[in-house]
Amino acid sequence: MAVVAGRSTRSLGSTMNSDEWELFRSFDNPASADVMCQWLLREQVPARVETRSLEHGIEAKHCVFVHRSLAHRARWVVAQLPPSDEELEYLATGKLPGSGAEGKNGAT
């Protein structure tokens, strides 16, 4: 059964044709597949999760599919490094790390 996380199948319209989707990643557990799918959706990459059972449902793979036209964007999104602690500090405070103690406690 196909599940399109975060979007209704109606909003995807004609993009639901199976030949317009490509396998992006496979996971052993559904939570990991859902996290990947949600991440891609947040980054404006249409994605969906399909569960495929092997040997009478004993084993299952949870496959994340992305729309073929944005597969390059999905690869780019996943390849990006997470922000460093210094970048997070700058985004939170607006101050460059090491530029002094002011700003953290509301003082300027």
Secondary structure as the mmCIF struct_conf table of DSSP 4:
data_model
#
loop_
_struct_conf.conf_type_id
_struct_conf.id
_struct_conf.beg_label_comp_id
_struct_conf.beg_label_asym_id
_struct_conf.beg_label_seq_id
_struct_conf.end_label_comp_id
_struct_conf.end_label_asym_id
_struct_conf.end_label_seq_id
STRN STRN1 ALA A 2 VAL A 3
TURN_TY1_P TURN_TY1_P1 ALA A 5 GLY A 6
BEND BEND1 ARG A 7 ARG A 7
HELX_RH_AL_P HELX_RH_AL_P1 THR A 9 LEU A 12
HELX_RH_3T_P HELX_RH_3T_P1 GLY A 13 MET A 16
HELX_RH_3T_P HELX_RH_3T_P2 SER A 18 GLU A 20
STRN STRN2 TRP A 21 PHE A 27
BEND BEND2 ASP A 28 ASN A 29
HELX_RH_AL_P HELX_RH_AL_P2 PRO A 30 ARG A 42
TURN_TY1_P TURN_TY1_P2 GLU A 43 GLN A 44
STRN STRN3 ALA A 47 LEU A 54
TURN_TY1_P TURN_TY1_P3 GLU A 55 ILE A 58
STRN STRN4 GLU A 59 HIS A 67
HELX_RH_3T_P HELX_RH_3T_P3 ARG A 68 LEU A 70
HELX_RH_AL_P HELX_RH_AL_P3 ALA A 71 ALA A 79
BEND BEND3 GLN A 80 GLN A 80
HELX_LH_PP_P HELX_LH_PP_P1 LEU A 81 SER A 84
HELX_RH_AL_P HELX_RH_AL_P4 ASP A 85 THR A 93
BEND BEND4 GLY A 94 LYS A 95
TURN_TY1_P TURN_TY1_P4 PRO A 97 GLY A 98
BEND BEND5 SER A 99 SER A 99
BEND BEND6 ALA A 101 ALA A 101
TURN_TY1_P TURN_TY1_P5 GLU A 102 ASN A 105
BEND BEND7 GLY A 106 GLY A 106
#
